[in-house]
Amino acid sequence: MHRYFLNEEIAEEFTLPAESETYHHLVRVLRAKAGTKAEFVDQQQRLVVGEVMALDEQQAVVSVVEELNQAVELPVAVTLVVSPVKNDRTDWLVQKATEMGVSQIILAKMERTVVDWGKQADKRLTRLHKIALNAAEQSHRLQVPVIRQGTFAEVLSLEKGQGIVAWEESAKHGESATLVQKARQAKAGDHFVAVFGPEGGLSENEIDQLAQAGYEPAGLGPRILRAETAPLYTLAALSTIWELLD
């Protein structure tokens, strides 16, 4: 059953205007008709099954027929701080991180960041939000992650329950436990922030500033991971610790 996110609170009966993307996909792509059912999620993460009661060229009228209760979100909200990467790899990262449960992705320019969106920033963010929306619907999540730009200075002051900065030098020196330790210290409802460098890596100055701000350097195993792979490695590890292990 297809799932759609709505910007407004779900009433017992609601309408989908013809100009909305939800109407377009449900009616024009899926060829919905009276009796067609789909899942709908609102901003409060209320999940329902709705049935199309009537439709025309202006709108579709949907009635709630069932309330659903699904626990599909990570127990700890995860923010990934990353730097934009070349080509379409940022798109891929946003899509896969959304499927894996990320709550927020902050795109921050760092000392060695190569990609500069410049005047295309708003257009790129709009595209990334749409990618996240589609991925959240496909993976049947209850929320669409926030995708936004931020500064390195803002990252230093982010509120967090636990924070790490992925650093290959930690792994080279044999450190292999920080990520697991920080994950196990996190409690349900906490905010876990993980910072990752650009394709050229983080500078020692940035590592020092992040460490002073409470981010603990953490190795991600003995192999060197690409800038877009390391965040997904981390999400997979966190999901395993929080959702699959006792």
Secondary structure by P-SEA (a helix, b strand, c coil): cbbbbbccccccbbbbccccaaaaaacccccccccbbbbbbccccbbbbbbbccccccbbbbbbcbbbbbcccccbbbbbbbcccccaaaaaaaaaaaaacccbbbbccccccccccccaaaaaaaaaaaaaaaaaaaacccbbbbbbcccaaaaaaccccbbbbbcaaaaaaccccaaaaaaaaccccbbbbbbbbccccccaaaaaaaaaacccccccccccccaaaaaaaaaaaaaaaccccc
